[in-house]
Amino acid sequence: MGRKIIDSHGHLGDILYGKNITFKQNVRKRDHHNYLEQLEANNMLMPEEFENLDPLVFSESALNEEQARNHTATLQNLQTSMDENKITGIWILPVLPHVGFEEVLAASKLDPRITPFTCIDFDLGKAASKKIVQDAEKGAAGLKIHPILQRKKLLSSEVAEALKAWEETGKPVICHTYSFCYFHPEESYRNAPENGSNPDFLELVSRFPNINFVGAHCGGTFDYDQLWEGADMKNLYVDTSFQPSSVVKEFLKRFGERRVLFGTDWPWGQEAAPIRIVEEACGGDKELEARVFYKNAEELLKNRT
């Protein structure tokens, strides 16, 4: 039996536009030139040939590629990627209003490697809190909040009310961190990039010390150092998605080996590069690798703060 790897950050379904794709067969990504694959091939470090590349050109290319990957988020494609990269388990994070708990729960019934999470349905108003607690009772292992795509500030009263109810479940919360635009300017109304505030996320973590939070992407490509202020918050964890080994190493140093989780953000991130990056960050320490690859994830789902 090979090593165990739990991906703590994955998605199914069209979280951008809500097209019905999760259970479709033989869905392939459209071919087009993109720089993101080159970045991943270089373990999330900018290749030398990118030195003179216009940042706007790179951003446009990356956005096009991410949207293309979003449209491939089918169960069949997820299973193929997990098989190829020997991923033994994955947390699937729904993002409303387009993908909800019931959809990822159904997928988990078809593949036991999937651990379903739930998401706050703000359209339910006061009933949103009751719904996520019911989801937890039905098998949701955690809660996902995406302030940008859900267009809701982390410090809003709606989020606070939901978390007051969720706190009783003892289950973790995964939040997107850092500001990022998921759409071209003509569709900017579909998201609220400013809601991905790292300072707001840290404030939320401090307001709910009895909830374990995971800061997705370690605070982002350029703003990860903002999360260092949370190093002493024992209820704050991070995942490794889209970070190079140097940043993963720094979080292991500052947060400790028990608060860093392996994550890829599949299909937005491919699963091969993050595996190489964690191996490099751990420097051959197999026990540390085991902690990041699966032990921390397993313990987080078992632990209550």
C-alpha positions in Angstrom: 0.0 0.0 0.0 1.3 3.4 -0.9 1.4 6.6 1.2 -1.8 8.3 2.2 -2.6 11.8 0.7 -5.7 13.8 1.6 -6.3 16.9 -0.5 -8.0 19.4 1.8 -9.2 21.7 -0.9 -11.1 20.5 -4.0 -14.2 21.5 -5.9 -16.9 19.9 -8.0 -19.4 21.6 -10.4 -19.4 24.9 -12.1 -18.9 27.3 -9.2 -18.7 30.3 -11.5 -21.8 30.0 -13.7 -23.9 27.2 -12.3 -23.9 24.9 -15.4 -24.9 21.3 -14.7 -21.6 19.5 -15.1 -20.8 17.5 -12.0 -22.0 14.2 -13.3 -21.3 14.7 -17.0 -19.0 12.3 -18.8 -16.0 12.9 -21.1 -15.7 16.6 -20.4 -12.4 18.0 -21.6 -10.7 21.4 -21.2 -10.5 23.6 -24.2 -7.0 24.0 -25.6 -5.5 27.4 -25.5 -2.1 29.0 -24.7 -1.7 29.6 -21.0 1.1 30.4 -18.6 -0.4 28.8 -15.5 0.7 25.3 -16.6 4.3 26.6 -17.0 4.2 28.1 -13.6 2.9 24.8 -12.1 5.6 22.8 -14.0 8.1 25.1 -12.3 6.6 24.4 -8.8 4.8 27.8 -8.6 8.0 29.8 -9.2 8.2 32.3 -12.0 10.3 30.8 -14.8 13.1 33.0 -16.1 11.3 33.4 -19.5 8.5 35.2 -17.6 10.8 38.0 -16.5 9.9 40.3 -19.3 6.3 39.2 -19.5 3.7 41.9 -19.1 1.9 41.2 -15.8 -1.4 42.0 -17.4 -0.8 39.5 -20.2 0.0 36.9 -17.5 -3.1 37.7 -15.5 -5.3 37.5 -18.5 -3.9 34.2 -19.5 -4.2 32.8 -16.0 -7.8 34.0 -15.7 -8.7 32.3 -19.0 -7.1 29.1 -17.9 -8.8 29.1 -14.5 -12.2 29.6 -16.1 -11.5 26.8 -18.5 -10.5 24.5 -15.6 -13.7 25.4 -13.8 -15.7 23.9 -16.6 -13.9 20.6 -16.2 -14.9 20.1 -12.5 -16.7 16.8 -13.1 -16.7 13.7 -10.9 -15.2 11.7 -13.6 -12.3 14.1 -14.1 -11.7 14.4 -10.4 -11.5 10.6 -10.1 -9.0 10.5 -13.0 -6.8 13.1 -11.4 -6.9 11.4 -8.0 -6.0 8.0 -9.6 -3.1 9.5 -11.6 -1.7 11.4 -8.6 -2.5 8.7 -6.0 -4.7 11.0 -3.9 -6.4 8.8 -1.3 -9.0 11.3 -0.1 -10.3 14.8 -0.9 -12.5 17.4 0.8 -15.0 18.8 -1.7 -16.0 22.3 -0.9 -19.3 23.6 -2.4 -19.6 27.3 -3.3 -23.1 28.7 -3.4 -25.1 30.1 -5.1 -24.1 27.6 -7.8 -23.0 24.4 -6.1 -24.5 23.3 -2.8 -24.1 20.5 -0.2 -26.6 18.1 -1.7 -24.6 18.0 -4.9 -21.3 17.1 -3.3 -23.0 14.8 -0.9 -24.4 12.9 -3.9 -20.9 12.7 -5.3 -19.5 11.3 -2.0 -22.1 8.5 -2.3 -20.6 7.5 -5.6 -16.9 7.8 -4.5 -16.1 7.2 -0.8 -12.8 9.1 -1.2 -14.8 12.3 -1.2 -15.5 14.1 2.1 -18.4 16.6 1.6 -18.5 20.1 3.1 -21.4 22.5 3.2 -21.7 26.2 2.4 -23.9 29.0 3.8 -27.0 29.7 1.6 -27.4 33.4 2.3 -30.6 33.4 0.2 -32.3 31.6 3.0 -32.0 34.5 5.3 -32.5 33.6 9.0 -33.0 29.9 8.0 -29.4 29.7 6.7 -28.0 28.8 10.1 -30.5 26.0 10.6 -29.7 24.6 7.2 -25.9 24.3 7.7 -26.4 22.6 11.1 -28.8 20.1 9.4 -26.1 19.5 6.7 -23.6 18.7 9.5 -26.0 16.2 10.8 -26.4 14.7 7.3 -22.6 14.2 6.9 -21.1 17.6 6.1 -17.6 17.4 7.6 -17.0 21.2 7.6 -18.1 24.5 6.2 -16.8 26.5 3.3 -17.1 30.3 3.0 -16.1 32.0 -0.2 -16.6 35.8 0.5 -15.7 36.8 -3.1 -18.0 34.4 -5.0 -20.7 34.6 -2.4 -20.3 38.4 -2.4 -20.6 38.5 1.4 -18.1 40.2 3.7 -16.5 37.9 6.3 -17.4 40.3 9.1 -21.0 40.7 8.1 -23.8 40.0 10.5 -25.0 37.1 8.3 -21.7 35.3 8.5 -21.6 35.9 12.3 -25.1 34.4 12.8 -24.2 31.4 10.8 -21.0 30.8 12.6 -22.7 31.1 16.0 -24.9 28.2 15.0 -22.0 26.2 13.3 -19.8 26.6 16.4 -22.0 23.9 18.1 -21.0 21.3 15.5 -17.4 21.4 16.5 -16.5 21.2 12.8 -13.9 23.3 10.9 -14.5 26.3 8.5 -12.5 26.8 5.4 -12.4 30.4 4.1 -11.0 31.7 0.8 -8.3 34.2 1.6 -6.8 37.2 -0.4 -8.4 39.4 -3.0 -8.8 37.8 -6.5 -10.9 38.5 -9.5 -12.6 35.5 -11.0 -14.2 37.2 -14.0 -13.3 39.6 -16.8 -14.4 43.2 -16.3 -17.7 42.9 -18.2 -18.8 40.2 -15.7 -17.3 41.8 -12.5 -20.8 42.0 -11.0 -20.5 38.2 -10.4 -17.9 38.6 -7.7 -16.6 40.9 -5.0 -12.8 40.7 -4.9 -12.4 43.1 -2.0 -14.2 40.7 0.2 -11.2 38.4 0.2 -9.5 40.6 2.9 -6.8 38.8 4.9 -7.2 41.2 7.8 -10.9 40.6 7.9 -10.3 36.8 7.9 -7.9 37.1 10.8 -10.4 39.2 12.7 -13.1 36.6 12.1 -10.8 33.9 13.4 -10.2 35.9 16.6 -13.9 36.4 17.1 -14.6 32.7 17.1 -11.8 31.1 19.1 -13.9 27.9 19.5 -14.0 27.2 15.7 -11.0 25.9 13.8 -10.5 27.9 10.6 -8.4 27.0 7.5 -7.1 29.9 5.5 -7.1 28.6 2.0 -4.0 29.3 -0.1 -2.0 30.6 2.9 -3.3 34.1 2.3 -2.5 34.3 -1.4 0.4 34.5 -3.8 1.5 38.0 -2.8 -0.2 38.6 0.5 0.7 35.4 2.4 2.8 37.3 4.9 -0.4 39.0 6.2 -1.5 35.7 7.7 1.8 35.5 9.7 0.0 37.7 12.3 -2.2 34.7 13.0 0.7 32.4 13.9 -0.3 32.5 17.6 -4.0 31.7 16.9 -4.2 28.1 17.8 -7.5 27.8 15.9 -6.0 28.9 12.6 -4.7 26.5 10.0 -3.6 27.0 6.3 -3.6 24.9 3.2 -0.7 24.8 0.7 -2.6 25.4 -2.6 -0.8 27.7 -5.1 2.2 28.2 -2.9 5.9 27.4 -3.7 7.9 25.3 -1.3 9.6 28.4 0.3 6.2 29.7 1.5 5.1 26.3 2.7 8.4 26.0 4.7 7.8 29.4 6.2 4.3 28.5 7.4 5.6 25.2 8.8 8.1 27.2 10.8 5.7 29.9 12.0 2.5 27.8 12.5 4.1 24.5 13.4 3.9 21.2 11.7 0.4 20.4 12.9 -1.4 23.5 11.3 -0.4 23.2 7.7 -2.7 21.0 5.4 -2.0 19.7 1.9 -4.4 21.4 -0.6 -4.6 21.8 -4.4 -7.8 23.7 -5.1 -8.6 21.1 -7.9 -9.5 21.7 -10.7 -8.3 25.3 -10.4 -4.9 23.9 -9.4 -3.5 20.6 -10.7 -2.7 18.0 -8.1 0.8 17.0 -9.3 2.7 20.3 -8.6 1.5 20.7 -4.9 2.7 17.2 -4.2 6.2 17.9 -5.4 6.1 21.2 -3.5 5.2 19.6 -0.2 7.9 17.0 -0.7 10.5 19.8 -1.4 9.3 21.8 1.6 9.6 18.8 3.9 13.2 18.1 2.8 12.9 14.3 2.9 11.4 14.3 6.4 8.8 11.5 5.9 7.1 12.1 9.3 6.7 15.8 8.4 5.4 14.8 4.9 2.8 12.5 6.6 1.7 15.3 8.8 1.1 17.7 5.9 -0.2 15.1 3.5 -2.9 13.5 5.7 -2.4 13.4 9.5 -3.2 17.1 10.1 -6.4 16.8 7.9 -7.5 13.7 9.8 -6.9 15.2 13.2 -8.7 18.5 12.2 -11.9 16.6 11.4 -11.6 14.7 14.7 -10.7 17.5 17.0 -13.0 20.0 18.7 -11.4 23.2 19.8 
